[in-house]
């Protein structure tokens, strides 16, 4: 079956909706991102609701969510009484902002958990050889995980250096 432009656009919009769900966001938020990403002109809430066949209320809720994540922005249309929206910036900027926020939040969450439990572990005194061995094992694992987290945080910060890292720069990195 031969695809037309609308079929291709719909596949891409749905794929971005699925990606959003995998990262814990709503499918509609992802579909809105895709819709605006593949639209030449800014769109009103009514246009987006009609195009995605969902309620205007759902569009409104999800567009505010996307605004809070700096994915979309409101644009002025001379003489229009409706709000119009468009994608904010390049795909690189948008996706690195989303991914960095998710990754940073997750790294901080894991660091808090391990810090709290690492402190608690230091206060446990083994009652016998088996418990002492178990504490030592856990301390070694904590050390490994902390080293991993520090490395991941370093790589994330390196990757996200604003204005310094771009797809062109990334493609030049040699991994052997």
FENURSUL-V210882 format. One record per residue. N is the residue number from 1. RES is the residue in one letter. SS is DSSP state (@ for helix, = for strand, . for the rest). PSI is psi in whole degrees, -180 to 180 (999 if undefined). D_CENTER is the distance of its C-alpha to the mean C-alpha in Angstrom with 1 decimal. Layout:
# FENURSUL-V210882
n & res & ss & psi & d_center
N & RES & SS & PSI & D_CENTER
N & RES & SS & PSI & D_CENTER
This chain:
# FENURSUL-V210882
n & res & ss & psi & d_center
1 & X & . & 130 & 34.1
2 & X & . & 132 & 33.3
3 & X & . & 146 & 30.1
4 & X & . & -180 & 30.2
5 & X & @ & -42 & 27.6
6 & X & @ & -38 & 26.5
7 & X & @ & -45 & 26.1
8 & X & @ & -47 & 23.9
9 & X & @ & -44 & 21.8
10 & X & @ & -41 & 21.6
11 & X & @ & -43 & 20.5
12 & X & @ & -43 & 17.6
13 & X & @ & -44 & 16.6
14 & X & @ & -37 & 16.8
15 & X & @ & -41 & 14.9
16 & X & @ & -35 & 11.8
17 & X & @ & -42 & 12.6
18 & X & @ & -40 & 12.8
19 & X & @ & -44 & 9.5
20 & X & @ & -44 & 8.0
21 & X & @ & -40 & 10.5
22 & X & @ & -25 & 9.8
23 & X & . & 11 & 6.5
24 & X & . & 11 & 8.8
25 & X & . & 170 & 8.7
26 & X & . & 148 & 12.0
27 & X & @ & -40 & 13.3
28 & X & @ & -40 & 15.0
29 & X & @ & -44 & 12.0
30 & X & @ & -42 & 10.8
31 & X & @ & -37 & 14.4
32 & X & @ & -43 & 14.9
33 & X & @ & -47 & 12.3
34 & X & @ & -44 & 14.2
35 & X & @ & -48 & 17.5
36 & X & @ & -32 & 17.2
37 & X & @ & -36 & 15.9
38 & X & . & 22 & 19.1
39 & X & . & 132 & 21.4
40 & X & . & -35 & 23.7
41 & X & . & 152 & 24.6
42 & X & . & 154 & 22.9
43 & X & = & 149 & 23.2
44 & X & = & 166 & 24.5
45 & X & @ & -40 & 23.3
46 & X & @ & -45 & 26.4
47 & X & @ & -42 & 25.7
48 & X & @ & -42 & 22.1
49 & X & @ & -43 & 23.6
50 & X & @ & -45 & 26.4
51 & X & @ & -41 & 24.4
52 & X & @ & -5 & 22.0
53 & X & . & 48 & 24.9
54 & X & . & 168 & 23.3
55 & X & . & 152 & 24.7
56 & X & @ & -34 & 24.4
57 & X & @ & -43 & 23.5
58 & X & @ & -41 & 20.4
59 & X & @ & -46 & 19.5
60 & X & @ & -47 & 20.2
61 & X & @ & -47 & 18.1
62 & X & @ & -31 & 15.0
63 & X & @ & -36 & 15.7
64 & X & @ & -39 & 16.0
65 & X & @ & -46 & 12.6
66 & X & @ & -34 & 11.2
67 & X & @ & -42 & 13.6
68 & X & @ & -28 & 12.5
69 & X & . & 5 & 9.0
70 & X & . & 34 & 11.2
71 & X & . & -38 & 10.4
72 & X & = & 163 & 14.1
73 & X & = & 152 & 17.3
74 & X & = & 137 & 20.7
75 & X & = & 151 & 23.5
76 & X & . & 133 & 27.2
77 & X & . & 114 & 29.5
78 & X & . & 126 & 33.1
79 & X & . & -3 & 35.2
80 & X & . & 144 & 32.4
81 & X & . & -3 & 32.1
82 & X & . & 158 & 28.8
83 & X & . & 139 & 25.3
84 & X & = & 150 & 23.7
85 & X & = & 151 & 20.1
86 & X & = & 167 & 18.6
87 & X & = & 145 & 15.5
88 & X & . & 109 & 15.0
89 & X & . & -169 & 15.5
90 & X & . & 163 & 14.9
91 & X & @ & -42 & 12.3
92 & X & @ & -49 & 12.0
93 & X & @ & -45 & 11.5
94 & X & @ & -53 & 9.0
95 & X & @ & -37 & 6.7
96 & X & @ & -34 & 7.6
97 & X & @ & -48 & 7.0
98 & X & @ & -51 & 3.4
99 & X & @ & -39 & 3.6
100 & X & @ & -40 & 6.7
101 & X & @ & -46 & 6.2
102 & X & @ & -49 & 4.9
103 & X & @ & -45 & 7.5
104 & X & @ & -43 & 9.9
105 & X & @ & -44 & 10.1
106 & X & @ & -42 & 10.8
107 & X & @ & -46 & 13.2
108 & X & @ & -39 & 14.9
109 & X & @ & -48 & 15.3
110 & X & @ & -40 & 16.9
111 & X & @ & -41 & 19.0
112 & X & @ & -45 & 20.3
113 & X & @ & -47 & 21.3
114 & X & @ & -33 & 23.0
115 & X & @ & -49 & 24.7
116 & X & @ & -48 & 26.1
117 & X & @ & -30 & 27.3
118 & X & @ & -42 & 28.5
119 & X & @ & -43 & 30.7
120 & X & @ & -39 & 31.9
121 & X & @ & -38 & 32.8
122 & X & @ & -26 & 34.8
123 & X & . & -5 & 36.9
124 & X & . & 128 & 37.9
125 & X & . & 124 & 41.2
126 & X & . & 137 & 42.1
127 & X & . & -21 & 45.2
128 & X & . & 177 & 46.1
129 & X & @ & -38 & 45.4
130 & X & @ & -45 & 42.9
131 & X & @ & -40 & 40.8
132 & X & @ & -42 & 41.1
133 & X & @ & -42 & 39.8
134 & X & @ & -43 & 36.9
135 & X & @ & -45 & 35.9
136 & X & @ & -42 & 36.3
137 & X & @ & -49 & 34.1
138 & X & @ & -41 & 31.3
139 & X & @ & -41 & 31.6
140 & X & @ & -44 & 31.3
141 & X & @ & -43 & 28.1
142 & X & @ & -42 & 26.7
143 & X & @ & -45 & 27.7
144 & X & @ & -45 & 26.0
145 & X & @ & -41 & 22.7
146 & X & @ & -41 & 22.9
147 & X & @ & -42 & 23.7
148 & X & @ & -47 & 20.7
149 & X & @ & -44 & 18.3
150 & X & @ & -41 & 20.0
151 & X & @ & -43 & 19.7
152 & X & @ & -42 & 16.0
153 & X & @ & -41 & 15.6
154 & X & @ & -47 & 18.0
155 & X & @ & -41 & 16.4
156 & X & @ & -47 & 13.0
157 & X & @ & -38 & 15.1
158 & X & @ & -46 & 17.1
159 & X & @ & -35 & 14.4
160 & X & . & 10 & 13.0
161 & X & . & 110 & 16.5
162 & X & . & 130 & 16.4
163 & X & . & -14 & 19.0
164 & X & . & -33 & 20.2
165 & X & . & 131 & 17.8
166 & X & . & 170 & 17.5
167 & X & @ & -36 & 17.5
168 & X & @ & -44 & 21.3
169 & X & @ & -44 & 21.3
170 & X & @ & -43 & 19.0
171 & X & @ & -20 & 21.4
172 & X & @ & -12 & 24.3
173 & X & . & 128 & 23.2
174 & X & . & 127 & 25.7
175 & X & . & 122 & 24.9
176 & X & . & 999 & 28.2
